[in-house]
Amino acid sequence: MISGAIAPQLIIFLAKENKTLIDRFVVPYCHDTAAKNISGWCSSEPELGSDGKNYNDPKIRHQTKATLRGGSWIIDGRKSDFISNGGIATMYIVFANVDPKMGLKGSGTFVVPGDAKGLGRGRFLDKVGLRTLNQSAVYLDQVEIPENYMILPPGDMYSLLHNSIITVGNLSVGYLAVGLMRAAYEDALEHAKQRIQGGKPIIEHQLIAEKFVKMHIAIETARAYLWKGSRFSTLNFRAT
């Protein structure tokens, strides 16, 4: 999932001149062959989802707050139980409100180390599906980070960044779904070639063959939509 790499990716994109962040988070991630460096994305809160439909409503804002104090940001708040990699991340991207008057656009984007004092993790969700994706609440109690750990200040760019993350995340879920569809199709096809009914494999029966044709069309259609969505997402992001 995108969340695993979101912190180093955003650092490279938004703060490539920040050598402190590059050395601490990006370089270890790039050299990691054991998947020990994992990031989480902290946007959703108990009273605010991550769909981003309220960018222009000043009454809608993150309740997690970031206050600049003596050269450091102090972050307080709680993120919802659905934070991807929330219970295992070693670094987090955190959206926290800096200017309440601006609503969601008043949020800053921060990099928070997983071992920061005051950062806590909730119990992971025991889900029906996608169980390998750890999701849990993240608590921030007077978490202090250096001033230059803010990689995007409040402003109109927030909505662009948030939408870009959601778009790429939704596309990645789509690719997972198509992969599962293809795997199920191949298993079913192998069974249909071996299962004998009426003196021949069931794949040779017209109605069964028709079902497989419809499945194949659905898979290829979904794949085409994903490729097109990925292409336009990349072009739009570069254009901005």
C-alpha positions in Angstrom: 0.0 0.0 0.0 1.0 3.6 -0.6 1.1 4.4 3.1 4.3 2.3 3.6 6.4 4.7 1.6 4.4 7.9 1.9 6.8 9.7 4.3 10.0 9.3 2.2 8.0 10.0 -1.0 6.6 13.3 0.3 9.9 14.3 1.8 11.5 13.9 -1.6 8.7 15.7 -3.4 8.1 18.6 -0.9 11.4 18.9 1.0 14.2 17.6 -1.1 16.5 20.4 0.1 16.0 19.4 3.7 19.1 17.3 4.4 18.1 16.5 7.9 14.9 14.8 6.8 16.6 13.1 3.8 19.4 11.7 6.0 17.1 10.6 8.8 14.1 9.1 6.9 14.8 8.8 3.1 18.2 7.3 3.0 17.5 4.5 5.6 14.3 3.7 3.7 16.1 3.4 0.4 18.7 1.1 1.9 16.2 -1.0 3.8 16.0 -4.6 2.5 14.2 -6.0 5.5 11.1 -3.7 5.4 11.8 -2.2 8.8 11.2 1.4 7.7 7.5 1.8 7.4 5.5 5.0 7.3 1.9 5.8 8.2 -0.4 8.5 7.0 -2.3 10.3 9.8 -5.2 12.2 8.3 -8.5 10.7 9.5 -9.8 11.7 13.0 -12.8 10.5 15.0 -14.8 13.4 13.8 -13.3 13.9 10.3 -12.7 11.4 7.5 -10.1 11.5 4.8 -12.5 12.0 1.8 -11.5 15.7 1.6 -15.0 17.0 0.6 -14.9 20.0 2.8 -11.8 21.9 1.7 -13.6 25.2 1.4 -15.7 25.1 4.6 -13.9 27.0 7.3 -15.9 25.2 10.0 -14.4 21.9 9.1 -10.8 21.4 10.4 -8.5 18.9 11.9 -8.8 18.8 15.7 -5.2 17.7 16.0 -3.3 20.9 16.6 0.2 22.0 15.9 1.7 25.0 17.8 5.0 26.6 17.1 6.9 27.1 20.4 10.6 28.0 20.7 11.7 26.6 17.4 9.7 23.4 17.7 6.2 22.2 16.8 4.1 20.8 19.6 1.4 18.4 18.2 -1.6 17.3 20.2 -4.6 15.2 19.1 -5.9 11.8 18.2 -6.1 10.1 14.8 -8.8 7.6 14.0 -8.6 3.8 14.3 -8.1 3.5 10.5 -4.6 4.9 10.2 -2.8 2.6 7.8 0.3 1.1 9.4 -0.7 3.0 12.5 0.5 0.4 15.0 3.8 -0.5 13.3 5.1 2.6 11.5 8.5 4.0 12.2 7.6 7.4 10.8 4.4 9.2 10.2 3.0 11.9 7.9 0.7 13.9 10.2 -1.9 16.5 9.2 -2.4 19.0 12.1 -4.3 22.2 12.3 -2.0 25.3 12.4 -4.5 28.1 11.5 -8.2 27.3 12.6 -9.6 30.2 10.6 -8.6 28.4 7.3 -10.5 25.2 8.0 -8.8 22.2 6.4 -6.5 24.4 4.4 -5.1 25.6 7.7 -3.5 22.2 8.2 0.3 21.8 8.0 1.9 18.6 6.9 4.5 17.2 9.3 7.0 14.3 9.5 6.8 12.7 13.0 9.3 10.0 14.0 7.7 6.8 15.3 9.8 6.9 18.5 8.8 10.5 19.3 8.0 11.0 23.0 4.3 11.4 23.5 3.3 9.3 20.4 1.1 6.4 21.2 -0.6 3.6 19.2 -4.0 2.0 19.7 -5.0 -1.6 19.3 -5.0 -2.8 15.7 -8.3 -3.5 14.0 -9.1 -7.1 13.5 -10.7 -6.8 10.0 -12.5 -9.3 7.8 -10.3 -8.5 4.8 -7.0 -6.8 3.9 -5.7 -8.2 7.3 -2.1 -7.6 6.4 -2.6 -3.9 6.4 -2.2 -2.9 10.1 -4.6 -0.2 11.1 -4.9 1.5 14.5 -5.4 4.8 16.2 -2.5 7.1 16.7 -2.3 9.4 19.7 -0.2 12.6 19.9 0.3 14.0 23.4 2.6 17.1 23.4 4.7 15.5 20.7 7.6 17.8 20.0 9.4 17.9 16.6 11.9 20.4 15.1 10.5 23.3 13.2 11.8 22.1 9.8 9.8 18.8 10.2 6.9 20.7 8.6 7.2 19.8 4.9 4.1 21.8 3.7 2.7 24.9 5.4 -1.0 25.7 5.5 -2.5 27.0 2.3 -4.2 26.1 -1.0 -1.6 23.4 -1.7 -3.1 21.3 1.1 -6.1 20.2 -1.0 -3.9 19.3 -4.0 -1.6 17.2 -1.8 -4.5 15.5 0.0 -6.3 14.7 -3.3 -3.1 13.4 -4.8 -2.6 11.0 -1.8 -6.2 9.8 -2.0 -6.0 9.3 -5.8 -2.9 7.2 -5.6 -4.2 5.3 -2.6 -7.5 4.5 -4.3 -5.6 3.3 -7.5 -3.4 1.0 -5.4 -6.5 -0.6 -3.9 -7.9 -1.0 -7.4 -4.7 -2.9 -8.4 -5.1 -5.1 -5.4 -8.6 -5.9 -6.4 -7.7 -6.7 -10.0 -4.9 -9.0 -8.8 -7.4 -10.9 -6.6 -9.9 -11.1 -9.4 -7.2 -12.5 -11.8 -6.1 -15.1 -9.2 -9.6 -16.2 -8.5 -10.3 -16.4 -12.3 -7.2 -18.6 -12.9 -8.0 -20.9 -10.0 -11.6 -21.3 -11.3 -10.4 -21.9 -14.8 -8.0 -24.6 -13.7 -10.8 -26.3 -11.8 -13.1 -26.0 -14.8 -10.6 -27.8 -17.0 -10.3 -30.7 -14.6 -13.9 -31.1 -13.4 -15.7 -33.6 -15.6 -19.4 -33.5 -16.0 -21.4 -35.0 -18.8 -18.4 -36.8 -20.2 -16.2 -33.7 -20.7 -14.5 -30.9 -18.7 -17.1 -28.3 -17.6 -15.2 -25.5 -19.4 -16.4 -27.1 -22.6 -20.1 -26.6 -21.6 -21.4 -23.5 -23.3 -22.9 -21.8 -20.2 -19.8 -22.3 -18.1 -17.6 -21.0 -21.0 -19.9 -17.9 -21.1 -19.3 -17.2 -17.4 -15.6 -17.3 -18.0 -15.8 -14.9 -20.9 -17.8 -12.4 -18.8 -15.2 -12.7 -16.0 -12.4 -12.1 -18.4 -14.1 -9.1 -19.8 -14.7 -7.7 -16.3 -11.0 -8.2 -15.3 -9.6 -6.6 -18.5 -12.1 -3.7 -18.3 -11.0 -3.0 -14.7 -7.4 -3.2 -15.6 -7.9 -0.8 -18.5 -9.6 1.7 -16.2 -6.8 1.5 -13.7 -4.1 2.1 -16.4 -6.0 5.1 -17.7 -6.6 6.4 -14.2 -2.9 6.0 -13.4 -1.8 7.8 -16.5 -4.1 10.8 -16.0 -3.2 10.9 -12.3 0.5 11.2 -13.2 -0.1 13.8 -15.9 -2.3 15.9 -13.7 0.2 15.7 -10.8 3.1 16.7 -13.0 1.1 19.6 -14.5 0.7 21.1 -11.0 
